[in-house]
Amino acid sequence: MSKVADANHIDEKHPLPIDPKVINGPVEDRSCTDIICLVLIIISFIIMWWIAITGFAQGTPERLLAAYDPDGKACGLDYSDYPYIYFPILYTDYYNYTVCVKECPQNSSSKVECQTNQLIKSCNENCGSFNLETAQSLLNYPGSVDLSKFFCIYSSETFLDRVCVPTKALEYLNQSSEFSAQVDINKLSGWMNDLITAWAMILISFFIAFLIGYDVDIIISLAYMMFVRYFSGIVIWAAIIAYFICLAILAAYCKNQSVQYYNNSQIETNADQSSNLADTAKTLEYLSYVLFGLWALSLFGLFCMYHKIRLAIAVIKTAAIFVRDNFLILYVPIVFSVILGLFWLWWIASAVYVVSLGSITGDGTSPFAKVTWSTYQRNMIWYFIFGGLWKNAFIQAIVIFIIASTCSIWYFNQQSGQFLNINITKAIYRTFRYHLGSLAFGSLILALVQVIRIILEYVRYQFKQMKADENKFLKCLLDCLRCYMEYFERFIRFLTRQAYIQIAITGKNFCVSAKEAFETVFANTMRFALVGGIGSIFNLIGKLLISILTVMISYLFLTGLDYYVTQLTSPILPCVIIFIIAFTVGILFMSIYGMACDCVLMCYIYDEELNKQSGGGSAQHCPETLREFFETNQ
């Protein structure tokens, strides 16, 4: 096998020696890692189940979702014969003037049977000179006039089986100049109708995107893989050349504009205007010098990173070959996405009951419920949130580890006919037999960071409610902390991904693997940056391909079926929603390629360093595309 001379190898920093046990591939002799964390996550899940069972047994979500009158009584619960809440005064300052009614009035002549309260003493009509049936509302009524004695009756419809909504609600809103200036009511109602009409197609598009995602992954592994293999280099170098051309054109344009502004300043008779033109000319001239300098620095950087860019392209090609040789890996995100979806459905349903464990009452200032929790109940809610985030990160960690383990096994042992090999079976076995504890440890760290971010948002909300956000220093501090924690979460996500790859290769525990991953990434910073940046381009292409194909198929249905043709005002909004759904599914499938790129690069670094330690010049187990890279660099 061809090797590259040491002169052709460009080290960024000298990494620490690597365990020679992995010279021929991932360690076979493994033991269970981070068992304590595995025990903790099992206990955590048991606690979550206990909290959920407590919520289902003692929670009262019906009170949480009920509407309340000014006495704090729930319509339909405290007053079982009066299930609907009615707004007799359609004016902004009087929305707390509500009453529980037996039925929503059908028109202005209907008789309203209600349960009176401290604000509404009678349900007999008393609407003055206003006739709401002609859409003449109280929205613009003088605010100085007391409307508390009014009780207007208008045609209404039930909404969510709880609220009486004016039949002409949109027409009333349209009378407000501020609202109508911002929203086209007819267009808004048309959009809502389109979404309601096309809901089935939107739901079906989710499954279409899954099918296309699977098919596209096969296409990417075959036809698209051929594109990546033979044209990725052309695409990347064309983008680099285009960057230099655009930068040079922009610099030249700024220089030319500065000359024109300078000439205009010389012929301008107005002194102030001439001075402004001269200042603009100098600014553009200095900007052109900066751009020319950036062009020169970029060219210098290109010469320095030439081999690393070519290595990044080779790694991306290798990732495509990995998916081609291991088709079964395409089922991993599908299976675990279903599991994750079912988990979140359970979590959301349970969370409603858990939140409703508190004391739920109406405070008389709004029709919405007010919940008061004891310290114990509040801790239960916070733990349930944390537990949901931990289990979510844990399930995602299992997906990442299975892909990383499969890729690392394949890297050191490529064979023909890999579609039926046992790489993925071995990876799944190692995941559940040895390393669930380490995955629980990594996901625990990520979940803790996410909880801290949620707490910061909660603190920010509380300060805003108390109007403490008017304190500029405090507001700036909270914004800085939010920004810091957002980027810290990204760092933890990246580090845990690299740690999982290390565990897949070496079989060590999470802390040791995270330390070695950090040292390896730090020693090869530019390589990881280039592979991540260049790989994201091709991942984006795959995501867009899935999204566009899904939208095209859905659009054909929406414009071809008579039902949709006659019912839809426009297929645009449903297609936008479908595109978002399909793009989300595309992210799911293309994550395989992103993880494969990271794993191939890490395996290559191990392969390279171990062979250098044993006196070799470069990696010995290179897949075909990486070998081609080495052969052209001899």
N, C-alpha and C positions, 0 to 999 in steps of 0.2 A: 504494500500500500504506500502511496506517495506521501511524503512528509514535507512540511514547509520548514525552511531553515529558521533558526532563531532570529535572524535579522529581519525576517518577514513578519515576525510576531511582535505586535505592539502592545506592551503592558502599560496600563495606566498607573497601577500601584502594585506592589508585590503582595499577593494574598498569602494568608497563613497556609501551612502545609495541610493537605487534605488526606483524610483517612484512606490508606491504600486498600482497604477492604472492598471499596467500590470500583476498583480498576476495571472489573469485568461486568459491572452493572450494579443495580440496587442490591443491598445486602439481603441475603436469604435468611440468615440466622437472626431472627428478630424476637423481641419479647414485648409484653404489654407496656405501654408508656402512659404516664400521667393517670394512673388508675384512680387517684383521689378525685380528680376532676370528673371522671366518668361517674363515680359514685355520687358526686355533688349534683351533676346534671340529672341523674335519675331521681334523686331526692327532690330536686327542684321541680321536676315534672310531676311528681306525686303531690307536692304542695300546690302546684297550679291546679291539678285535678280537684284537690280538696277545696280550694278557693272557689273553683267553678261550681262544684256540687253545692257548696254553701250558698252561692249566689242563686242557683236554680231553686234551692229549697226555701230561701228566705227573702230573696230579692223581689221587688215589685216594679218591674219595668213598665207595667201599664200606667202606674202613677208618674213615672218619669216622662212618659210620652203624652200624658193627658194635658188638657187645657184647663186653666184655673180662672175663677172669677175674682172680683175684688175682695171677697171674704176669705180667699185662699182655699176655696173648695173646688174639688176636681169634678168637672162636668162628666156625667156618665158613671162616676164612681161614688163620690159622696152624694150626688143627686142622680140616682140610677134612672129616673124617668126623664131626665133632661141631659141627653148625651152630647149636645152640640153647643159650642160657644158662639155668641153672636155679638157683632160690633154695631151698636145702634147709632154711633156718632162717627162718621167717616171724616175725621179730622185728626191731624197728626198728634196734637196734644191730648187727645181723648181716647187713645187706643187702650188705655187701662180701664175704660168704662165698658165693661163687658157683662154679659149675662148668659146663664145656661138656659137653653131653650129645648123644647121637646122636639120640634122640627124646624128646619130652616124655612123661612117664608118664601113662597113661590112668586109673589108679586106684592105691590104696595098695599093692596087691599086685604092681604092675608091677616088673619088673627094670630098673634104670637103668644104661645103659652110658655111662660118662663118661671124661673125660680129667682125671685127678687133678692137683692143684696144691699149692702150699706150705701152703694152709689146709685143703683137703679131701683127705685121704689115702685115703679109701675111700668108695665109693658104695653100700655095703650099708646097709639101713635100720637106723636107730637113733634112734627118736623117743620113747623113754621110754614113759610112760603116756598119751601124747596120741594121739588119733585124729582126724586132720584131716578125715576123710570125714564126720564128724558136726559139722563146723564148730567143733570145739573147738581153737582155735589157740593159738599161743604169744604172742599180743599182750599178754596180761596176766600173763605169767610173771614171777616175781620177778627183778628186774634183778641181784640179787646172785649169782644162780646162773650158772655158766659153761655156755653152750650150744654152745660151739665144737666139741664132739665129737658133737653131734647131726647126724643126716642123715635128715630126714623125707621120706617119699614120699607124695605126694597127687595126686589127679586134676588134670590141667592141660591147657591149650590153648595153641597157638602164637599169638603176637601179633606182627604186623609181620614174620612169618617169621623172627624172631630170638629172642624171649623166651618162656619157658614161664610162663604166667600161671595162677594157681589158678582152677579152674572156679568155685569159690565165693568169688572174691575180694571181691565186694561184701558177701557174708555175713560174711566175716572182718572187713571194715571196719566193718560194722554192729555188731560186738561191742564196738567202741571207743566208750565213752560220749561222748567229746568229738566224734567224727565223727558219730555218730547224732543228737547234739543239734543239730548244724548242718544236716544233710542228711537228707532223707527218701529212703532208698535206693530204695524202690519208685517214688517219683515221679521220681527221677533216672534210673533205668533206663527208665522210660516215656518220658521226654523223649528219651533217646538213641535209643530205638526209633522214636519219631516222626520224628526227624531222618533216620535211616537210611531209613525207609519213604518219606518225602516228599522225598527228595533230588532226584528227577526234577522234581517240581513246583517246587521251589526254583530249580533251574536254569532251567526254562522261564519262571519269573517274571521273570528277568533280561531275556529277550527280550520278554515281555509289557510290562514297564516301558518298554523302548525304543519299542515300538509305541505304547503309550499316551502316552509322552513326545512322540513326533512328532505324534500326533493331538491331544494336549492343546495343543501349540504352535500347531497350526493352529486349534484351538478358541479359544485365547487370542488368536490373530491375528484371529479373526472374532467369535465370540460373547463370549469373555472380554475381547477388546479393546473390545467395546461396553460391557461392564461397567466396565472400567478408565476408558474415556472418559467415561461418563455418571455413574458412581457412585463413582469413586475419591475425588472431592472430598467426597462425602457421608460415605464411610467415614472419611476422615482427620479431617474436622471433627467427626464424631460421636465419634471416639476422643478428640479434644482436649477436647470438652465433657464426655465421661465422666471424663476425667482431673481436670478442675476440680471436677466434682460429687463424685467419690470423695475428693479431697483435702479439700474443704470438710466432707464428712460425717465423715471421719476426725478432722479438727481439732475439730469440734463434739462428737464422741463423747469425745475425750480431755478436753475441757473439762467435759463433763457428768460423766464418771467422776471427775474431780478434785473436783468439788463433792460427789459422793456419798461419796468417801473422806474428805473433810474433815468432812462431817456425821457419818460413822461415828466419826471420831476424837474428836468432841466428846462422844459418848455412851458411848465405850469406857471402862470403869472401870480396866482394867489399864494402867498408865502406859507400859510398854514397847510394848505393842500399839498404844496411842493414838499414841505417837511414830512408830511405823512407818507407821501409816495416814496421819498428817499428812505425813510425808516423801513417801509415794507420791502424795498429793494434789498436793504442790508439783511433783513430777516431771512428772505428767500435765498440770498447768497450764502449766508451761514448754514442754512438748512441743506443747501446743495452740497456744501463741503462735508457736512455730517453724513449725508447719504453716500457720497463718494467714499468717505472713510469706512462706513459700514460695508460697502461693496468690497473694498480691499480686505477688510478683516474677514468677511464671509469667504472670500476666495482663499485666504490663508487657512481658515478653518477647514475648508473643503479639502485642501491638500493634506492637512493633518489627519482628517477623519476619513480619507478615501477608502482605506481598507476596512474600517469599521462599518461604513455604509454598505459596502459590498457584503460584509459578514451578516449585517442585519437583513439584507435582501435574501441571502442564502438561508437564514433561519426561518424567514416567512415561507419560503418555498418548502422547507422541510416540514413545517407545521401542516401544510396542505397535504403532503405525502402521508404524514401520520394519520390524518383523518381518512384518507383513501384506503390505507392499509388496516384501519380499525373501524369499520363501519358501525360496529355495535356501540361505539362510544356515542353515537347520535341519539341513542335511546336514553342515555343518562339524564340530560336536562328535561326530557319529556316526562319521565317517570317521577323525578323528584320535584318537578314543577306541579304535578298533580298532587303529590304529597304535601308540598308547601301550601298550595291553594286550599286543600282540605283543612290543614292546620289553621290557616288564617280565618276560614269560615267558622271553625269551632271557636277560635279565640274571640272573634268579633261578637258572635252570639253570646258567648259566656261573659264578655266584658260588659254588655248591656245589663245583664243580671247582677254582676258584681258591683257596678256603679250604683245600681238601684238599691243596694243594701242600706244606704244611709237614710236619714229622715227626710222624706220628700213632702214638701208643702208648697203652697203658693204664697207669695209675699204681698199680694194685692197691688203691686206696681206694674205687673205685666202678666200676660196669660201663660207664661212659661213656668215650669217647675223650678224650685230652688231646692238644692240638695245640701244637707249638712251631714258630714261624716264625723264619726269619732276618730280618735288617733289610731285605734286598732284597725278600723275599716279603711282609713286613708292609707295605712301601711300595706294592707291587703291589695289595694288598687295599684299602688306603686310597684309592689312585688309582681303583680300580674302583668303589668306593662314590661317590667324588666325581664320576666320569664318569657314573654312573647318574643322580645328582641333576641334573647339568648337562643331560644329554640330556632328562630328564623336564621340566625347566623350559623348555628350548628348544622342545619340541613344544607345550607349553601356551602359550608365547609366540607361536608361529605362529597358533594358534587365536585368541588375543586380538587379534593384529594384523589378521588377515583380517576379523574382525567389526568392529573399529574403523575399518579402511580402507573397508569397505563402507558403514558408517554415515555416515562423513564425506563420502563421495562422494554418497550419497543426500540428506544434509541440504541440500547446496547445489544439488541438482538433482532435486527431486521431480517425478515424471511419473506419469501414469496407465499402467496395464498394466505395472508394474514387475516382475511375476513373471518376465517373459522378458527383462529388461534385462541389461546387461553389468556392473552394479556389482560383483558378486562376482567375475566373471571378471577385471575390471581390478584388483580388490584382490588376488587370488591372484597375478596377474602381477607387481604391484609388490612383493609379499612376497618372491617367489623371485628376482626380477630385481635388486632394489635393496637390500633391507633385512634379509637373513638375517644379515649381520654385526652389525647393531645388536641384533637379537633374541638373537644369541649373546652379545653383551656384557651385556645386561640379565639373561639367564638365568645367566650366569657369576657375577654379583654375588649373585644369589639363592642359587645353589648353594654359594657360599663361606660365606654366612651359615648355611645348613643344615648344612654340614660342621662349622662351629664349634659348633653346637648338639649335634651327635652326639659331638664330642670332649668337650664338657662333660659329657654323659651318661656317656661312657666313664670320664672322670676321677672322676666321682661314684661310679660302680660300683667302681672300683679302690680308692677311699678306703673305701668300705663294706666291701669284702673284707678290708682291712687294719684294719677297725674304727676308722679315723681319723675317721669321722663322729661319734664321741663328742665330738670337739672342736667345741663349739658355735659358735665364731667361724668356723671353716672351713666347717661345715655351712651357716651363715647366708650366708657369702660365696658359696658355690656355688649356693644357692637364689636369691640375688639375681641372680647372673649368668645363671642359667637363665631367670628371669623377664624380665630385660632383653633377652636374645637372642630370646625368644619374641615380644616386642612389636616389637623391631627388625626381625625377619623380616616381621611384618605391615606395618610401615612400608615396607620395601623392596618387598613385593608391590604395595602401593598405588602407590608412586612409579613402579615399572616399568610398571604398567598405564597410568598417566597419560602416561609418557614414550612408550609405544607409540602412544597417541592423537596425541601431538604429532608423532611421526615420520610417522604416516599423513596428517596435515594439511600439515605443512611440508616433509617429506622430508629433514630435517636428521639429523645423527648422534645417537647415544644421549646423549652427555654434554650437548650443547647442548639437546636435547629434554628431558632430565631436569631441567636447570636451569630452563628455561622452564615446564615443568609444575609444578615446585615453586613458582615465583613466581606462577603463575596460581592454583594451589590456595590458596596463602597469601593472595592478594588476594581470594579468594572462598570463604573458609573455611566460612561459614555456609551458602552455597548447596550446596556439596559435602556438608556434613554432613546437611542436610535431605533432599537427593536420595537419599543413601545410606541414611538412616534410614527415610524413607517408602517408598523403593523396596524395601527388604528386606521390608516387610510384604506387598507384592504378590508378591514372589518366593517368600516362604514359602507363600502361598496356592497358587501353582502347584506347588511341591514336594509339598505335602500332597495336592493334587488327584491328581497322578500316583501317589503312594504309596497313597492310599486306594482309588483305582480298581483298582490292581494287586492289592491285598490282597483286595478284594471279589471280583474274578474268580477269584483263586486259592482263596479260601474256598469259592466255589461248586463248584469242582472237588474240593476236599478233602472236602466234605460231601455231594457229589452222586454221586461215582463209588463203586461198590461196593467196589473194591479198598481205597480209603482209609478208607471207612466201617468196614470190618471190621478193618483193620490199625492204625489210629491210636487211641491212647488219648484224644488231644485235638488239635484243629487249631491250638491257640493258639500253641505255640512255633514251628511252621513258619511261621505267619502273621507272627510277630514278626520272624523272619529275613527273610521276603519283604518286610516293610515297610522294613527297613534297606536291603536291596538296592534297592528301588524309590526310596527317598528319596535314595540315592546317585546313581541315574540322574536323578532330578529335579533335583538340584544341577547336574548336567552340562547339562541342557537349559535350566534357568532362568538359567544363567550368561550366556546370550545377552542376556537382558533387563537384567541388572546391567551388563554391558559397554556395552550400547546406551544406558542412562541416563547413564553417565559420558561417553560420546562425544557424545551430544546436548548435554549441558550444556557440554562444552568447546567444541564447535562454536558454540553459542549465544553463549558469552563472546567468542570470536573475532569472530563476526559482529557482535556488539554494539559491541565496542571499535573495530573497523575502521571501522564506519559513523559512530561518534562522532568518530574522527579526521578523517574526510572531511566532517564537518559535519552528519551525520545525527543522529537522535535515538535510534535503536535498531536492532535487527537487521533486515536486509533480506531474508534468505533463510529466514524462519521457516516451518516446516511448519504445517499447518492448526491444530493444537491450541495451539501457541505463539502463533500470530497471534490466536487467540481470546482468549488471556490478555492480549495487548497491547491489543486493542480494548476489553476491559472495564475497562482501567486508564487510558483516556484522560481 
